């Protein structure tokens, strides 16, 4: 049995929301059981306007029903033609510009390729139509495969060679990614010469070119940035850091983003938008799509993760710009999300800017929402070649306008890192702005005249700066005072020690309640403890970020630690 040919009985659904049911209609002149066989010209109608997940997310969670807009059928049977159009089979799919894939419902009715495809018994104007069956390979060919050609012109219906020649001229040349083509190219005799139809779907994402274009076309901003960088680097002990030219609209990670839910090899979410960009001459490397951001210093890759984070925090605190890393798609764990949610609850105005429908979305997801709006705006099935003069400047202005709007959001980081929400090019930039704890207690141990002295501090974060509160009594640690020391430590999990201190805490502990220990350098004997902490503020901030700890009660932690020393509480 051959592949199933689909007729008007077939019901389709959208993989973005399988509850959205879709009917297809066709005016073809070949029928099965008095139902028109579906072809590449078949149109679709939504039977039940269920919510569209993508549009609902864009509306901030407000339910938006399906607004289907299709780009064209693919995976059709080209061995069977009706009026020069391919026939839809079980494998045929269509793509919605909002990201969904339209495909046949599994148990929907269809017909198999037998000798059942026939002309209707009564149909006005059909007396010259015909069905031609081609069995060129004889018995070796499947009995079920037929060539159905239904034409309205008497001369063509009786001349197979003429029909094949017409097919070669109109459909013999087809762009391999024609599913991203927003025009009626199948019925256009000029499509093989059309610059829109032949526009490629690739993007040349070139950071060096982007950087050169920014320097050439925005020289004053370039000079201002590097003059400020030179002044700021004098406060930085490690010498300096590099500068990344960041694509605000990333060609590789955003424009060429693939639909991860699709099984198709080359299903690009923004394929039709990229095709328009190349047709209109939009360059993803143009100066409007660039922002200069700090990134790795020399030898950065040789550092441990904690040191890398510390460097990033320190540089961000100095230059007040987001830290750039190559990947802009990231995720947060549950504890991080809870901490960030608490911060957002304090400032509900920030939530309004996030249109994804989730508390936190990464940079790629945020930019997708922005591009979805553009995709909807330009998803028109028109002759783009004829309309090029009308739309070219408008399209480029819209793309550049998006870049400049997002650039302004990224630059708000300078005044207050939280104000850039939700536009963060890296996870570490978002964590710097939000997840760094507003307050966290630490115990700082130093060796002073052969006595171990413990000081308790509350470390706070205000507008990107570390503030240390030392309104706690100091404690001299000794074996005789182990139980008292456990109570002094309360449920503190973060301990800082000077490198010259070879010391073990006087209690045992389990991994889930710490302690987490950080060692720092003491430059001279007279250096004050608070000064040491402030000097290492970036490292300490990274340390608190990496080891977030738990929220166990004081009694639970003390009981666990005393149990490790065989001391009754």
Secondary structure, 3 states (H helix, E strand, C coil): CCCEECECCCEEEECCEEEEEEEEECCCCCEECCEEECECCCEEEECCCCECHHHHHHCCCCCCECCCCEEEEECCEEEEEECCEEECECCCEEEECCCCEEEECCCCCCEECCCCCECCCCCCCCCCCCCCCCCCCHHHCCCCCCCCCCCCCHHHHCCHHHHHHHHHHHHCCCCCCHHHCCCCHHHCCCHHHCCCCCCCCCCCCCHHHHHHHHHHHCHHHHHHHHHHHHHHHCCCCCCCCEEEEEECCCHHHHHCCECCCCCCCCCECCHHHHHHHHHHCCCCCCHHHEEEEEECCCCHHHCCHHHHHHHHHHHHHHHCCCECCCCCCCCCCHHHHHHHHHHHHHCHHHHCCCCCCCCCCCHHHHHHHHHHHHHHHHCCCCCCCCCHHHHHHHHHHHHHHHHHHHHHHHHHHHCCHHHHCCCCCCHHHHHHHHHCCCEEEEEEEEEECCEEEEEEEEEEEECCEEEEECCCCEEEECHHHHHHHHHHHCCCCEEEEECCCCCCCCCCCCHHHCCEEEEECCCCCCCCHHHHHHHCHHHHHHHHHHCCCCCCCHHHHHHHHHHHCCCCC
